[in-house]
Amino acid sequence: MVNDRRNPPTGSTDRPNPEPAQTATGRAGEPPVFVDPRRWGALIGVIGGLVFIFSYAPALGTPVSIVAPIAGAGLAVAAVASLSLRPGSLGPLRRPSRTALTVYCCCVIAELAAIAVGSRLLVTLGHEELRPALIAAVVGVHFLPFSWAFGERMFSWLGSALAGLGVIGLVAGSAGVTHAADLAAVLSGLVMLGLVLIYTRGHFARADVAQQR
């Protein structure tokens, strides 16, 4: 008997499409946890938030000097857990372009220069106590271009919040409000830790996906 089986035509579309490659996070398009540059960047944000809080909370006295560090430590632990122990999805990684890396380097250099020059100016004007708010404002502004350069919407929220708090601290401190600059810096640290925690749990990534649909 003649075998009547027919070979499928070349290039048939009946073959199932291969599944996207999965990584150590279990999600397509994401690098393994410990080599994901976004997670290392978020860890730097956690450290920065803690520095704000532990550096300037003592000047505010009790109970802020106790409550703020405890709250900050709790947010930091939760963020680190979301970064490594139970990693949330950050969405597919967009490889940074040369332009993005150039923007990053320029912003960091400008940040350091602005803090140095601004601090000297405050000393000259006799308002050295405003330096914490100045630092918060400059750090916030330096985050803003990252939103465009790296395609991460979280930087817009983070930069706007810190810049706003810093400016408020500068204005209130200049008007004579005691420890306004220290309070602005502590609030900046708490906001930074809170937004980093939200980011590490993937809420920004999910919102971006929902907007694209």
NORLINRA-V903042 format. One record per helix or strand of 2 or more residues. SS is the DSSP state (alpha for helix, beta for strand). FROM is the first residue (numbers start at 1). TO is the last residue. Records with the same first field share a line. If there is no record, write none. Layout:
SS=FROM-TO ; FROM-TO
This chain:
alpha=33-35 ; 37-60 ; 64-85 ; 98-125 ; 128-150 ; 154-174 ; 180-200 ; 203-212
